[in-house]
Amino acid sequence: MVLIHFPIALFLIGVLFDASAQWTQNRAMASAAYYNLLAAAISTVPALITGVIAWQWALNGHKLKGVLLLHLVFACISCAFIWLVAWVHFRAKRAVAAPLPAYRLPIELLASALIAHTGHLGGFLSGVNIPS
């Protein structure tokens, strides 16, 4: 379960670095954003694997329903968006002297909102967000 926090933190900090780099035109900040977003994408793989293992172990492979199913769906969508953002940055970095596309920022904000919603659902599953 600890592995789940790495892609979340790396991605959100990467988005903050990218927005800061866009605002200040700082190349070092843009590089930090690139490496954080790439590391976030790579770290989603073990996070997803351990999530599926936890599901199989805790529920003996029974069908998912309710909040657990929503959490899994949003986690998969969030991972897809993380990989999409990393791919956009990777593609722009490989193209010599090509600026990052402007459409990346709304995608990054949407991905951040998806990640926040996924984490919120995960809080209910872990018992942190117990309704009163």
Buried (B, 14 or more C-beta within 10 A) or exposed (E): EEBBEBBBBBBBBBBBBBBBBBEEEBEEBBEBBBEBBBBBBBBBEEBBEBBEEEBEEEEEEEEBEEBBEBBBEBBBBBBEBBBBBBEBBBEBBEEEEEEBEEEBBEBBEEBBEBBBBBBEBBBBEEEEEEEE
